[in-house]
Amino acid sequence: DSALLAACNNAKTSGVVIYTIGFSVPSDPIDTEGLQLLNNCASGADHAFVAKDSSAIVTVFNQIGSTLDRLRLVK
C-alpha cells in the first residue's frame, strides 16, 4: 500500500490527474482500508468511485469521460 501511495503522490505532484474505481459487490466487498487507499490515491474525493454492479461501473466511466471532454492537451 505504501508503494502504491508513493506512486500516486509522485504522479499527482507531476500533474497527473488520478481517478480510482473500486468494484465492490456483496460477495466480495472492498474493506475500509481498501476504500481509504482508493480515496488517498485519487486526485480528490470527487475522483474516487465505488461501483456496486455493472451498470454502476458504466455510469462511473461515463461520468469520468464527460470530465475528460473539458481537458485539452498542450505541449
Rosetta constraint file for C-alpha pairs under 8 A:
AtomPair CA 1 CA 5 HARMONIC 6.21 0.50
AtomPair CA 1 CA 37 HARMONIC 7.37 0.50
AtomPair CA 2 CA 6 HARMONIC 6.07 0.50
AtomPair CA 3 CA 7 HARMONIC 6.20 0.50
AtomPair CA 4 CA 8 HARMONIC 6.13 0.50
AtomPair CA 4 CA 41 HARMONIC 7.74 0.50
AtomPair CA 5 CA 9 HARMONIC 5.99 0.50
AtomPair CA 5 CA 37 HARMONIC 7.58 0.50
AtomPair CA 5 CA 40 HARMONIC 7.25 0.50
AtomPair CA 5 CA 41 HARMONIC 5.85 0.50
AtomPair CA 6 CA 10 HARMONIC 6.07 0.50
AtomPair CA 7 CA 11 HARMONIC 6.14 0.50
AtomPair CA 8 CA 12 HARMONIC 6.11 0.50
AtomPair CA 8 CA 18 HARMONIC 7.60 0.50
AtomPair CA 8 CA 41 HARMONIC 5.33 0.50
AtomPair CA 8 CA 42 HARMONIC 7.55 0.50
AtomPair CA 9 CA 13 HARMONIC 5.99 0.50
AtomPair CA 9 CA 41 HARMONIC 7.15 0.50
AtomPair CA 10 CA 14 HARMONIC 6.28 0.50
AtomPair CA 11 CA 15 HARMONIC 6.51 0.50
AtomPair CA 11 CA 16 HARMONIC 5.26 0.50
AtomPair CA 11 CA 17 HARMONIC 7.79 0.50
AtomPair CA 12 CA 16 HARMONIC 4.86 0.50
AtomPair CA 12 CA 17 HARMONIC 6.19 0.50
AtomPair CA 12 CA 18 HARMONIC 7.14 0.50
AtomPair CA 12 CA 43 HARMONIC 6.81 0.50
AtomPair CA 17 CA 42 HARMONIC 7.76 0.50
AtomPair CA 17 CA 43 HARMONIC 5.78 0.50
AtomPair CA 18 CA 41 HARMONIC 7.20 0.50
AtomPair CA 18 CA 42 HARMONIC 4.98 0.50
AtomPair CA 18 CA 43 HARMONIC 5.11 0.50
AtomPair CA 18 CA 47 HARMONIC 6.94 0.50
AtomPair CA 19 CA 42 HARMONIC 5.19 0.50
AtomPair CA 19 CA 43 HARMONIC 6.61 0.50
AtomPair CA 19 CA 47 HARMONIC 4.76 0.50
AtomPair CA 19 CA 48 HARMONIC 5.80 0.50
AtomPair CA 19 CA 49 HARMONIC 7.84 0.50
AtomPair CA 19 CA 64 HARMONIC 7.95 0.50
AtomPair CA 20 CA 38 HARMONIC 5.86 0.50
AtomPair CA 20 CA 39 HARMONIC 7.49 0.50
AtomPair CA 20 CA 41 HARMONIC 7.27 0.50
AtomPair CA 20 CA 42 HARMONIC 5.63 0.50
AtomPair CA 20 CA 47 HARMONIC 6.42 0.50
AtomPair CA 20 CA 48 HARMONIC 4.81 0.50
AtomPair CA 20 CA 49 HARMONIC 6.06 0.50
AtomPair CA 21 CA 38 HARMONIC 7.41 0.50
AtomPair CA 21 CA 48 HARMONIC 6.09 0.50
AtomPair CA 21 CA 49 HARMONIC 4.72 0.50
AtomPair CA 21 CA 50 HARMONIC 5.50 0.50
AtomPair CA 21 CA 51 HARMONIC 7.05 0.50
AtomPair CA 21 CA 60 HARMONIC 7.95 0.50
AtomPair CA 22 CA 30 HARMONIC 7.43 0.50
AtomPair CA 22 CA 35 HARMONIC 7.68 0.50
AtomPair CA 22 CA 38 HARMONIC 7.32 0.50
AtomPair CA 22 CA 49 HARMONIC 6.26 0.50
AtomPair CA 22 CA 50 HARMONIC 4.59 0.50
AtomPair CA 22 CA 51 HARMONIC 6.14 0.50
AtomPair CA 23 CA 29 HARMONIC 7.97 0.50
AtomPair CA 23 CA 30 HARMONIC 7.58 0.50
AtomPair CA 23 CA 50 HARMONIC 5.81 0.50
AtomPair CA 23 CA 51 HARMONIC 4.93 0.50
AtomPair CA 23 CA 52 HARMONIC 5.96 0.50
AtomPair CA 23 CA 53 HARMONIC 7.45 0.50
AtomPair CA 23 CA 57 HARMONIC 7.52 0.50
AtomPair CA 24 CA 28 HARMONIC 6.27 0.50
AtomPair CA 24 CA 29 HARMONIC 4.56 0.50
AtomPair CA 24 CA 30 HARMONIC 5.33 0.50
AtomPair CA 24 CA 50 HARMONIC 6.60 0.50
AtomPair CA 24 CA 51 HARMONIC 6.11 0.50
AtomPair CA 24 CA 52 HARMONIC 5.08 0.50
AtomPair CA 24 CA 53 HARMONIC 7.69 0.50
AtomPair CA 25 CA 29 HARMONIC 5.12 0.50
AtomPair CA 25 CA 30 HARMONIC 7.89 0.50
AtomPair CA 25 CA 52 HARMONIC 5.19 0.50
AtomPair CA 25 CA 53 HARMONIC 6.72 0.50
AtomPair CA 26 CA 52 HARMONIC 8.00 0.50
AtomPair CA 30 CA 34 HARMONIC 5.78 0.50
AtomPair CA 30 CA 35 HARMONIC 6.41 0.50
AtomPair CA 31 CA 35 HARMONIC 6.33 0.50
AtomPair CA 32 CA 36 HARMONIC 6.16 0.50
AtomPair CA 33 CA 37 HARMONIC 6.14 0.50
AtomPair CA 34 CA 38 HARMONIC 6.29 0.50
AtomPair CA 35 CA 39 HARMONIC 6.22 0.50
AtomPair CA 36 CA 40 HARMONIC 6.01 0.50
AtomPair CA 37 CA 41 HARMONIC 6.06 0.50
AtomPair CA 38 CA 42 HARMONIC 6.20 0.50
AtomPair CA 38 CA 48 HARMONIC 6.35 0.50
AtomPair CA 39 CA 44 HARMONIC 7.17 0.50
AtomPair CA 39 CA 45 HARMONIC 6.24 0.50
AtomPair CA 39 CA 47 HARMONIC 7.92 0.50
AtomPair CA 39 CA 48 HARMONIC 5.47 0.50
AtomPair CA 40 CA 44 HARMONIC 7.77 0.50
AtomPair CA 42 CA 47 HARMONIC 5.56 0.50
AtomPair CA 42 CA 48 HARMONIC 5.60 0.50
AtomPair CA 43 CA 47 HARMONIC 5.89 0.50
AtomPair CA 43 CA 48 HARMONIC 7.89 0.50
AtomPair CA 44 CA 48 HARMONIC 6.90 0.50
AtomPair CA 49 CA 60 HARMONIC 7.09 0.50
AtomPair CA 50 CA 57 HARMONIC 7.95 0.50
AtomPair CA 51 CA 56 HARMONIC 5.10 0.50
AtomPair CA 51 CA 57 HARMONIC 5.08 0.50
AtomPair CA 51 CA 60 HARMONIC 7.33 0.50
AtomPair CA 52 CA 56 HARMONIC 6.23 0.50
AtomPair CA 52 CA 57 HARMONIC 7.45 0.50
AtomPair CA 53 CA 57 HARMONIC 6.49 0.50
AtomPair CA 54 CA 58 HARMONIC 6.46 0.50
AtomPair CA 55 CA 59 HARMONIC 6.26 0.50
AtomPair CA 56 CA 60 HARMONIC 6.17 0.50
AtomPair CA 57 CA 61 HARMONIC 6.25 0.50
AtomPair CA 58 CA 62 HARMONIC 6.17 0.50
AtomPair CA 59 CA 63 HARMONIC 6.10 0.50
AtomPair CA 60 CA 64 HARMONIC 6.18 0.50
AtomPair CA 61 CA 65 HARMONIC 5.97 0.50
AtomPair CA 62 CA 66 HARMONIC 6.15 0.50
AtomPair CA 63 CA 67 HARMONIC 6.65 0.50
AtomPair CA 64 CA 68 HARMONIC 6.43 0.50
AtomPair CA 65 CA 69 HARMONIC 6.53 0.50
AtomPair CA 66 CA 70 HARMONIC 7.45 0.50
AtomPair CA 67 CA 71 HARMONIC 7.37 0.50
